[in-house]
Amino acid sequence: MANTENILTSRDGDLAILTLNAPERLNALSYDMLTALPRLIDGAARDGARALVITGAGCGFCSGAALTGERAGRDLGEVAERYYNPLAQALAESRLPVVTAINGVAAGAGASLALAGDIAVAARSASFMLAFARIGLVPDMASTWLVAKSVGRAKALEMALLGDKLLAPDALAAGLINRIVDDEALMDESLAIARRLAAMPPLTLRMIRRQVRAALDDGFDATLTMERDHQSAAGFTRDHQEGVAAFREKRPAMFIGE
């Protein structure tokens, strides 16, 4: 995968790795980065990757929006619609499972990006802030949904209204992230999880991700319907046949995504 400005792209076997690379501003998201990320997320799947890892260079994951002169006088709702919403949609609808390796502060839209991972792994020094109210703005890039669905009304309001920093252990205790590891072990752990996902049946993982999102939004009956339809589709895949055969033969399964 080719690099683009302020985002490094690389491959590690079946894994695609995107590294936000503006450490001098704690990887704050410029409009160019926001435009490139959805394309790179989609491109990773088209290039044959089986899982995606997103992290940040330096001592921060992402400090949110780059507060530059570009924003002056603009309708920030239109900015959200043009730049932030497509990234949120690209992450939610990615054909690949997404692991976020959160190596430091994740604030504002950076918190949204961190928490959008299917598996969110945080360094012990990481922290999370919905800092929008501190500059007279409201949460965007789906952070309201991501946080409220994870931690509930009371904690979501506390985070969004006060804008206080939530340290990684507290984020784990609240159910906001999946795992904490020592800082030096962050990438090893994140890559190990991504490799496990990459070895699993891709179509099945894609359907599971859709089911969980539907379960959060659409209710019990709609979830039963989606589970039925997905199970019907999964049952006819070659990967299901391979999984059953591997179980019977007591060997590792080799899933091909068909």
N, C-alpha and C positions, 0 to 999 in steps of 0.2 A: 504493500500500500504506500502511496506517495504522501509525503508531508505537505501540509498546507500551513499558511502563516499562523503562528501561535498555537498550532495543534500538531503534535507528533503522532504519526501512525506507524504501527509495526505489526508483525505477525510472529507468533510463537506457536508453530504447528497449526492446530485448528483454532487458535485463539487470535482475535484481533484486539489490539490494544490502542486506545486513544488516550494521549497524555496532553492535557491543557498545558501550554508552555509559554506562559507570561508571568514567570515567578516574581518579577520586579513589582507587579501589582497584585500579587496573590491570585493570579490566574483569573482576574476579573474578566467578564465576558464582553468582548467588543461586538459590534454588529457583524463584523466579518466572521468572528468565531461562531456566532449564533447562526449565521447563514450556512457556514461550512458543516457544522455538526450533524444536522439531519442528513445531509448528503453522504457524509462519512459513515454514519450509522447504517444507512441503507446499503452503501457500497460494500461494507464489511460482509453482509450477507450475500450480496451478489458475487463477491470474490471468493466465496466458498468457506468462510469462517463458520464455526459451529457455536461459538460463544464470544461475547464482547466484554472487555474490561475497560473501565474509564477511571482515570486517576489524574492527579495534578503534579506538575513539576515543583520542586522546591519545598517550602515549609507550609504551603497552604493548598487545599483542594480547589476551592473557588470562592472568592469573596463577594460574588454577586455581579451586578452590572457594572461595567466600566463607566464611571460618572464623568464623561467627557463633554466637551462643548457640542458634540453631535446631538445631544438630547435637548439642548436649549430651544424652547419655543415649540417643541413637537407635542402632538397629542400622544401621550404615553399609552393610551388604550390602543391606538393604531400601531404603536411600536410593539405592544404585547401581541397583537394579532399577527403582525408581520414577522416578528423575530422569535418571540418566546413560545407562543402556542405551537408553532410547527415543531420546535424541539421537543416540547412535552409530548406531542402526538407521536413523533418519531420514536421516542423511547418507549412509550406505551404500546405502540404497534410494531415494534421491531420483530423481525423474524428470528432474532437471536435472543437467548437469555442474556441478561445484562448484570454484570457484577461491578459495583462501584467500590473502589479502593480509596477510602477517604483519609487522606494523609495530613489533615490539618483543619483549619477553619473552613466551614461550609456555611456561607451566610447568604441571605436573600435568595436570588435565583440559583446561587451555588448550593444552597440547602436543597432546593427543588431537584437539582441535578443529582446530588448525592443520594437523596431518598428515592429517586426514581429507579434505582437499581432493583432488580428482582432479589438479589442478595446484596445487602449493604454491609461492607466490612470496614470498620473504623480503626485507625491507629489510636492507641491509648491517649495521645495528645490531641485528638480531633475534638472539634466543638461545632455546635449548630446554633444558628441564629436566624429567626425571622425578623430581620432588622428593618423592614419596610417602614413601619410607623415612625421610626426615628428620623426619617427624612420626609415624612408627610405622605407616604404612599401606602398602598395595600398589598398584601401578598399576591403574587402572580405565578405563572409557569406551573400551575396546578399544585402549588405548595399548600394551599388551603385544603384541598382534597387529600393530598398525601399525608399531611400531618393529622387532620381530623380523623381520617379513617384508621390511622395507626394508634393514636393516643387518646382519642375521644374529645368531647366538647371542652371540658374544663382545661385540660392541658393545652389544647390547640389555642384556645382564647388567651391563656396566660402567655404562651410563646409569641403570639401575633400582636397582642396589645402592649406587652411590656418590652418585647424585643430583647430579652435577656439571653445571655449565652448559656447553652445547655451542654455540659461536658459529656464526653463519650460514655462514661459509666451511667450517667443519668439517662442519656438517650437510649441505652440498652435496656435499662430497668423500665423505661416508659414504653418499650416496644417499638421504638422509632427505627432502630437498626437491628441487624441480625447478630453481629459478632464484634468483639473488641480483641485486638491483638497488640502486642508490643510493637512500637513504631518500626523497629528493624525487621519485623516479621510480616509487615503488612502485605507487600507484594507477593511474597512466597505463599501466604495463606490465600490471597485473592486469586492468584493464578491456579493454585491447587483446586479451589472450588470451581473455577471456570473450566478446568480440564475435566473435572467430574461431569459438569453439565455438557461439555462438548462430546463426551463419550456416550451420552444418553440419546434416546430416539428424538430427533429434532421436531418431527410433526407432533408427537405427544407433548413435548414441552411447550410448544406453541399453543396447543389447545388448553393445556393446564393454565397457562398465563391468562388466556382469554376467560376461562371459567372463573378464576379468582376475581378478576376485574368485574365480571358480570355479577358475581355473588355479592360484591360490595355495593353494587348500584341497583340491581334489578329485582332482587327478592327471591323468595324460596321457589315459587312455581317456575319462574323463568330459569332459575339455576337447574332445576330438575330437567327441563326441556333441553337446555344446552348440554348437560351431562349425557343425556340419552343420545343426542345427535352426534356429539363428539365420540362417545363410546362406539357407536355404530361405525363411524369413519375409522377410528383407531383399530377396531377389530379386523378390518380388511387390509391393513398395511402389512408389508413384508417385515417391517420392524417388529410387529406383534408376533408374527410367526417365528422370527429369529429369537425373540425374547423367551418364548415358550420352549423352543428347541434348546436354547442355551441352559435354561433352568433344568430341563430333563436330563441333559447331557453333562450337567455340573461343570460348565465352562463359561468364561466371560462371553457376553453377547457382543456382536459386532453390528451396530446399527448403521444403516446407510441413508436414512431419511426418505424411505419409500414405503 
